[in-house]
Amino acid sequence: MEFFTKFPVMDRTSLMELRKGIDFAFRDFSRAYGDSIEAFFDPLLFFLVRLEKLLINSPWPIIIAVICGLAWVGSRNWKLVIGAAVAFFLIGYFGMWKDTMATVAIITVCVIICMVVGIPVGVLMARSDRTERTILPILDMMQTIPSFVYLIPILMLLGIGKVPGLIAICIYAVPPIIRLTNLGIREVDKETIEASVAFGATPIQRLKTVQIPLALPTVFAGVNQTIMMALAMVVIASMIGVKGLGVPILRAVLNQYLAVGMFNGLAIVALAIIFDRIAQEYGRRIQKHRGQKK
């Protein structure tokens, strides 16, 4: 305690000036470059809106058939296919179809973005210890900082809408796929890598033919975690204008509608279970196929 009493503390006036300086600097930045940043994300917004309209306007039997087809291709498990069909039929029966399709659209786009960004970053971390030491603190910050904190600069730059919610979900959901891609590649047996080197494989060839195929189960575990975390952000994203199952849940919280909140929450759980099982089974099947091929 004596140390802190002697430690120089910034006075209140200096602290206020520092805060004002940061606020004014970021406000000037957002006014100067906000339109350009918003224009940069226009293609992403266009794709998200088109996908959402496609899912909402398509007949429900077609959507269920496509989801069951993906479940079969991913898992080859009839129980999962029937479970997915029953879950989506009940979602439609209880009047949550439109919100569910909006949620599926934004989760699909988020997972695609996280995979496109996260897997290459995870590969870079696995290939360089210095890169890993640099990126790990950033991932720790992304996972621990409250989501409302990084929503502030996003909202100041882009306002309320789908894109800010999409960015917020991606920031929250991308760390697992980066971490597990890095972990999966680093856990590949060194003897296998040495054998590929002995056969004259280049680093790129080793990565494509040995490291990534053997790391696929771990990578798909990262995809699972990304999906789970993206679904967990649905309610928070609804606060900044993202349509989906989070909107009725938020309304239920504000108005104490137990049934509405419970049904929509169970719909999110159903999506999480279905996507999780498909990704897990697909990763296992790929690994088994690689083992049989060898």
C-alpha positions as CSV (number, residue, x, y, z in Angstrom):
1,M,0.0,0.0,0.0
2,E,2.9,2.4,0.7
3,F,4.1,1.9,-2.8
4,F,0.9,3.0,-4.3
5,T,0.7,6.0,-2.1
6,K,4.1,7.2,-3.3
7,F,3.4,6.2,-6.9
8,P,2.7,9.3,-9.1
9,V,-0.9,9.2,-10.3
10,M,-2.2,11.2,-13.2
11,D,-4.3,14.1,-12.0
12,R,-8.0,14.3,-13.1
13,T,-7.4,17.2,-15.5
14,S,-4.7,15.4,-17.4
15,L,-6.7,12.2,-17.5
16,M,-9.7,14.1,-18.9
17,E,-7.5,15.8,-21.6
18,L,-6.1,12.4,-22.6
19,R,-9.6,11.0,-22.9
20,K,-10.8,14.0,-24.9
21,G,-7.8,13.7,-27.2
22,I,-8.5,10.0,-27.9
23,D,-12.2,10.7,-28.5
24,F,-11.6,13.7,-30.8
25,A,-8.9,11.9,-32.7
26,F,-11.1,8.9,-33.4
27,R,-14.0,11.1,-34.2
28,D,-12.0,13.0,-36.8
29,F,-10.7,9.7,-38.2
30,S,-14.3,8.3,-38.5
31,R,-15.5,11.5,-40.3
32,A,-12.6,11.5,-42.7
33,Y,-12.5,7.8,-43.5
34,G,-15.9,6.4,-42.4
35,D,-17.4,6.6,-45.9
36,S,-14.5,4.9,-47.4
37,I,-14.5,2.1,-44.9
38,E,-18.3,1.7,-45.3
39,A,-17.8,1.5,-49.1
40,F,-15.2,-1.2,-48.6
41,F,-17.7,-3.4,-46.9
42,D,-20.5,-2.8,-49.5
43,P,-19.8,-6.1,-51.4
44,L,-20.0,-8.0,-48.1
45,L,-23.3,-6.3,-47.3
46,F,-24.6,-7.1,-50.8
47,F,-23.7,-10.8,-50.4
48,L,-25.3,-11.0,-46.9
49,V,-28.5,-9.3,-48.0
50,R,-28.8,-11.5,-51.1
51,L,-28.2,-14.7,-49.1
52,E,-30.7,-13.7,-46.5
53,K,-33.4,-12.9,-49.1
54,L,-32.6,-16.2,-50.9
55,L,-33.1,-18.2,-47.7
56,I,-36.2,-16.3,-46.6
57,N,-38.0,-16.4,-50.0
58,S,-37.1,-20.0,-50.9
59,P,-39.9,-22.6,-50.1
60,W,-39.3,-24.3,-46.8
61,P,-39.3,-27.8,-48.2
62,I,-36.3,-26.9,-50.5
63,I,-34.4,-25.4,-47.6
64,I,-35.0,-28.4,-45.4
65,A,-34.0,-30.7,-48.2
66,V,-30.7,-28.8,-48.8
67,I,-29.9,-28.8,-45.1
68,C,-30.7,-32.5,-44.9
69,G,-28.5,-33.1,-47.9
70,L,-25.6,-31.2,-46.3
71,A,-26.1,-33.2,-43.1
72,W,-25.9,-36.4,-45.1
73,V,-22.8,-35.4,-47.1
74,G,-21.1,-34.2,-43.9
75,S,-22.0,-37.0,-41.5
76,R,-23.5,-40.0,-43.5
77,N,-25.7,-40.4,-40.5
78,W,-29.4,-40.8,-41.0
79,K,-30.2,-40.0,-37.4
80,L,-28.6,-36.6,-37.8
81,V,-30.4,-36.0,-41.1
82,I,-33.8,-36.9,-39.5
83,G,-33.0,-34.8,-36.5
84,A,-32.1,-31.8,-38.6
85,A,-35.4,-32.2,-40.6
86,V,-37.5,-32.4,-37.5
87,A,-35.7,-29.4,-35.9
88,F,-36.3,-27.2,-38.8
89,F,-39.9,-28.3,-39.2
90,L,-40.6,-27.4,-35.6
91,I,-38.8,-24.1,-36.1
92,G,-41.2,-23.3,-38.9
93,Y,-44.2,-24.7,-37.1
94,F,-43.6,-22.4,-34.1
95,G,-43.3,-19.3,-36.4
96,M,-39.5,-18.8,-36.2
97,W,-38.6,-19.6,-39.8
98,K,-37.9,-16.1,-41.0
99,D,-35.7,-15.2,-38.0
100,T,-33.9,-18.5,-38.2
101,M,-33.1,-18.0,-41.9
102,A,-31.7,-14.6,-41.2
103,T,-29.6,-16.1,-38.4
104,V,-28.4,-18.9,-40.7
105,A,-27.4,-16.3,-43.3
106,I,-25.3,-14.1,-41.0
107,I,-23.7,-17.2,-39.3
108,T,-22.8,-18.7,-42.7
109,V,-21.2,-15.4,-43.9
110,C,-19.3,-15.1,-40.5
111,V,-18.0,-18.6,-40.6
112,I,-16.8,-18.2,-44.2
113,I,-15.0,-15.0,-43.3
114,C,-13.5,-16.6,-40.2
115,M,-12.3,-19.5,-42.2
116,V,-10.8,-17.4,-45.0
117,V,-9.0,-15.2,-42.4
118,G,-8.4,-17.6,-39.6
119,I,-6.9,-20.7,-41.3
120,P,-4.1,-18.7,-43.1
121,V,-3.3,-16.8,-39.9
122,G,-3.2,-20.1,-38.0
123,V,-0.8,-21.6,-40.7
124,L,1.5,-18.6,-40.4
125,M,1.5,-19.0,-36.6
126,A,2.4,-22.7,-36.9
127,R,5.3,-21.9,-39.3
128,S,6.9,-19.1,-37.2
129,D,7.3,-19.0,-33.4
130,R,7.8,-15.2,-33.6
131,T,4.5,-14.8,-35.4
132,E,2.8,-17.0,-32.8
133,R,4.2,-14.9,-29.9
134,T,3.0,-11.7,-31.7
135,I,-0.5,-12.9,-32.5
136,L,-1.4,-14.8,-29.3
137,P,-1.8,-11.6,-27.2
138,I,-4.1,-10.2,-29.8
139,L,-6.2,-13.3,-29.7
140,D,-6.3,-13.2,-25.9
141,M,-7.5,-9.6,-26.1
142,M,-10.2,-10.4,-28.7
143,Q,-11.5,-13.2,-26.5
144,T,-11.4,-11.4,-23.2
145,I,-12.4,-7.9,-24.0
146,P,-16.2,-7.3,-23.5
147,S,-18.0,-7.2,-26.8
148,F,-19.6,-3.9,-26.0
149,V,-16.2,-2.3,-25.8
150,Y,-15.2,-3.0,-29.4
151,L,-18.8,-2.3,-30.6
152,I,-18.1,1.4,-29.8
153,P,-15.5,2.1,-32.5
154,I,-17.3,-0.1,-35.0
155,L,-20.6,1.8,-34.4
156,M,-18.8,5.1,-34.7
157,L,-17.3,4.1,-38.0
158,L,-20.2,2.2,-39.6
159,G,-23.3,3.1,-37.6
160,I,-26.1,0.7,-36.9
161,G,-26.7,-2.1,-39.3
162,K,-25.8,-5.6,-40.5
163,V,-22.1,-4.9,-41.3
164,P,-21.2,-3.7,-37.8
165,G,-22.9,-6.7,-36.3
166,L,-21.1,-9.0,-38.8
167,I,-17.7,-7.5,-37.9
168,A,-18.4,-7.8,-34.2
169,I,-19.4,-11.5,-34.5
170,C,-16.3,-12.2,-36.6
171,I,-14.0,-10.5,-34.0
172,Y,-15.5,-12.6,-31.3
173,A,-15.6,-15.9,-33.2
174,V,-12.4,-16.0,-35.2
175,P,-9.8,-16.7,-32.4
176,P,-10.7,-20.4,-32.0
177,I,-10.2,-21.3,-35.6
178,I,-6.8,-19.5,-35.6
179,R,-5.7,-21.2,-32.3
180,L,-6.8,-24.7,-33.3
181,T,-5.3,-24.4,-36.9
182,N,-2.0,-23.5,-35.3
183,L,-2.3,-26.3,-32.8
184,G,-3.3,-28.9,-35.3
185,I,-0.4,-28.2,-37.6
186,R,2.1,-28.1,-34.8
187,E,0.9,-31.5,-33.5
188,V,1.5,-33.2,-36.8
189,D,4.0,-36.1,-36.2
190,K,7.6,-34.9,-36.9
191,E,8.6,-38.2,-38.3
192,T,5.9,-37.8,-41.0
193,I,7.2,-34.4,-41.9
194,E,10.8,-35.6,-42.0
195,A,9.7,-38.4,-44.3
196,S,8.1,-35.9,-46.7
197,V,11.3,-33.8,-46.6
198,A,13.3,-37.0,-47.4
199,F,11.1,-37.5,-50.5
200,G,12.0,-33.9,-51.6
201,A,8.7,-32.1,-50.8
202,T,8.8,-28.4,-50.7
203,P,7.4,-26.5,-47.7
204,I,4.2,-25.7,-49.7
205,Q,3.9,-29.3,-50.7
206,R,4.4,-30.5,-47.1
207,L,1.7,-28.1,-46.0
208,K,-0.8,-29.1,-48.6
209,T,-0.2,-32.9,-48.6
210,V,0.9,-33.7,-45.1
211,Q,0.3,-31.0,-42.4
212,I,-3.2,-29.6,-43.3
213,P,-4.7,-33.1,-44.1
214,L,-3.5,-34.5,-40.8
215,A,-4.6,-31.4,-38.9
216,L,-8.1,-31.4,-40.4
217,P,-9.9,-32.9,-37.3
218,T,-8.4,-30.1,-35.1
219,V,-9.2,-27.5,-37.7
220,F,-12.8,-28.6,-37.8
221,A,-12.9,-28.5,-34.1
222,G,-11.9,-24.8,-34.5
223,V,-14.8,-24.4,-37.0
224,N,-17.1,-25.9,-34.5
225,Q,-16.0,-23.4,-31.8
226,T,-16.3,-20.6,-34.3
227,I,-19.9,-21.6,-35.1
228,M,-20.7,-21.8,-31.4
229,M,-19.2,-18.4,-30.6
230,A,-20.9,-16.8,-33.6
231,L,-24.3,-18.1,-32.4
232,A,-23.6,-16.9,-28.9
233,M,-23.2,-13.4,-30.3
234,V,-26.6,-13.4,-32.1
235,V,-28.4,-11.7,-29.3
236,I,-25.8,-9.0,-28.8
237,A,-25.7,-8.4,-32.5
238,S,-29.4,-7.8,-32.5
239,M,-28.8,-4.7,-30.4
240,I,-27.1,-3.0,-33.3
241,G,-29.6,-3.9,-36.1
242,V,-28.8,-7.5,-37.0
243,K,-32.0,-9.4,-37.8
244,G,-32.4,-13.0,-36.6
245,L,-33.3,-15.0,-33.6
246,G,-31.6,-12.5,-31.3
247,V,-34.3,-9.9,-32.0
248,P,-37.2,-11.8,-30.4
249,I,-34.9,-12.9,-27.6
250,L,-34.0,-9.3,-26.9
251,R,-37.7,-8.3,-27.0
252,A,-38.5,-11.1,-24.6
253,V,-35.9,-9.9,-22.2
254,L,-37.2,-6.4,-22.3
255,N,-40.9,-7.4,-21.9
256,Q,-40.5,-10.5,-19.8
257,Y,-41.9,-12.9,-22.5
258,L,-40.7,-16.2,-21.2
259,A,-42.2,-18.4,-23.9
260,V,-40.8,-16.3,-26.8
261,G,-37.4,-16.2,-25.3
262,M,-37.3,-19.9,-24.5
263,F,-38.5,-21.0,-28.0
264,N,-36.1,-18.8,-29.8
265,G,-33.3,-19.8,-27.5
266,L,-34.0,-23.4,-28.2
267,A,-33.9,-22.7,-31.9
268,I,-30.4,-21.3,-31.5
269,V,-29.4,-24.4,-29.6
270,A,-30.8,-26.6,-32.4
271,L,-28.8,-24.7,-35.0
272,A,-25.7,-25.1,-32.8
273,I,-26.1,-28.8,-32.3
274,I,-26.8,-29.5,-36.0
275,F,-23.9,-27.4,-37.3
276,D,-21.6,-28.8,-34.6
277,R,-22.4,-32.5,-35.4
278,I,-22.1,-32.0,-39.2
279,A,-18.7,-30.3,-38.9
280,Q,-17.4,-32.9,-36.4
281,E,-18.5,-35.9,-38.4
282,Y,-17.1,-34.4,-41.6
283,G,-13.8,-33.9,-40.0
284,R,-13.7,-37.5,-38.8
285,R,-14.7,-38.9,-42.1
286,I,-11.9,-36.9,-43.9
287,Q,-9.4,-38.2,-41.4
288,K,-10.5,-41.8,-41.8
289,H,-10.4,-41.4,-45.6
290,R,-6.8,-40.1,-45.4
291,G,-5.8,-43.0,-43.1
292,Q,-7.3,-45.6,-45.4
293,K,-5.7,-44.0,-48.4
294,K,-2.3,-44.2,-46.8
